[in-house]
Amino acid sequence: MPTADFRSDTVTKPSPGMRKAMADAEVGDAVYDEDPTTKRLEAMAAELLGMEAALFFPSATQANLGGLMAHCGRGDEYIVGQRAHAYRDEGGGAAVLGSIQPQPLPSEPDGIIDLDAITAAIKPDDFHNPMTRLLALENTFNGQPLPADYLRDSTELARSHGLSTHLDGARLMNAAVATGTDAAAIAGRFDSVSLCLSKGLGAPVGALLAGSRTLVERARRIRKTLGGGMRQTGVLAAAGIYALEHHVARLAEDHERATRLAEIFREFPALGAGEARTNMVFMSPEGAGGEGEGLDKDAFTAFLTDRGITVGGYGRLRWVTHLDIDDEAIGRVRQACEEYFG
C-alpha cells in the first residue's frame, strides 16, 4: 500500500512534466549571473509579486535570512511573532549569522500581532537601545491567510515609524488562492517577500526573495556569504518555472481536500480538529473529547501508520494536503477513523 503522507507539503515528488523541464533546462553559471533559466525564473517571480527584482535561493530559510540581513545591520533589531517560522524554526539565523536582535511579540493563532504591541516594541532612537529596523510577518500562518486589512494596517504602522517590512511568504500562493487575491496585491504591502517553491508548489528545491533592485543586489552579496551562490541552477530553476506555470491554480484542490478532511474529523469529536483555511488541518486530541474521552495520540498515529497514513506535528497533529494527496488518500483517512472509533 502506498503511503499517504500528510506530514507536510514539502514531501512532494517532481511530476513527469517537471522532470522533463529540468532535464531540458538551458544552463550557465548563476554566480556569474549567466544562467538563462534562473534569470527567467527570477524575472517571472518579480513580475508575479509586483517587485522590481527577485533572487533565487536554495531554501526559504536562507531567503528569509537574506531578507532580514539586507534590511538590518549588526546590532539592529527586527519585530516578529513569537511563533513565527523565521524566529522559532530557522535555527536563530538572524541572531547567529546576522547579529540581528529579534524582538518577538505574542501573536494570535492566525499570526496577527497586536498593533499597539508593535508600536510599544519600537525602541526610541537612543544609543542604549538597538535600532528597530524591520517588521517581519508570515502569510500563511499555520495555514491561515492574514486578513487584507491587517496587512494594510500593520505595514502602514511600520512605515509611519520608519521601519521596513518583510513578508515570510513561504506559502504566499496558498494565501492568494484561498482569498482570491492577486499575489502582487499581498506582496506589494512589503519591502521584501520570500516565496518557497518546494512546498505546495511542488518543486524539489528552491525559494525566491523579491524586492527593490537595490535590496536584491544587497541580498546577492549576502547569499554568497551564506554559501547560497550555486552554479548551473537552471536545472532547479526550471522546476520552479514549471511550478509557477502549472501548480498555482491547482492549490485550490489542496484546499478543498483539506476542508473535506476537517469535515471528516469533526465527525469524531475526540480528535479535537479545527477548520481548514488553506491546506492544513490541526488537531489537539489529548483530552479533547471531554468526560474522560481524551484520545491517545500515540496510539492513534500508530494505527494510522499501520494503514499507510503518516501525519506530523509537535504537540498538535498537523495534516497537510498537497499535490501528491488525492481523493483516494482522503477516503483512506475516513476509513481509518471509522475503524478506530468503531
Secondary structure as GFF3:
##gff-version 3
##sequence-region A 1 342
A	DSSP	beta_strand	4	5	.	.	.	ID=ss1
A	DSSP	alpha_helix	16	23	.	.	.	ID=ss2
A	DSSP	alpha_helix	36	49	.	.	.	ID=ss3
A	DSSP	beta_strand	53	57	.	.	.	ID=ss4
A	DSSP	alpha_helix	60	71	.	.	.	ID=ss5
A	DSSP	beta_strand	77	81	.	.	.	ID=ss6
A	DSSP	alpha_helix	85	88	.	.	.	ID=ss7
A	DSSP	alpha_helix	93	96	.	.	.	ID=ss8
A	DSSP	beta_strand	101	105	.	.	.	ID=ss9
A	DSSP	alpha_helix	115	121	.	.	.	ID=ss10
A	DSSP	beta_strand	132	138	.	.	.	ID=ss11
A	DSSP	alpha_helix	148	160	.	.	.	ID=ss12
A	DSSP	beta_strand	164	168	.	.	.	ID=ss13
A	DSSP	alpha_helix	172	179	.	.	.	ID=ss14
A	DSSP	alpha_helix	183	187	.	.	.	ID=ss15
A	DSSP	beta_strand	192	196	.	.	.	ID=ss16
A	DSSP	beta_strand	207	211	.	.	.	ID=ss17
A	DSSP	alpha_helix	213	225	.	.	.	ID=ss18
A	DSSP	alpha_helix	234	246	.	.	.	ID=ss19
A	DSSP	alpha_helix	251	266	.	.	.	ID=ss20
A	DSSP	three_ten_helix	269	271	.	.	.	ID=ss21
A	DSSP	beta_strand	280	283	.	.	.	ID=ss22
A	DSSP	alpha_helix	297	306	.	.	.	ID=ss23
A	DSSP	beta_strand	309	310	.	.	.	ID=ss24
A	DSSP	beta_strand	317	320	.	.	.	ID=ss25
A	DSSP	alpha_helix	327	341	.	.	.	ID=ss26
###
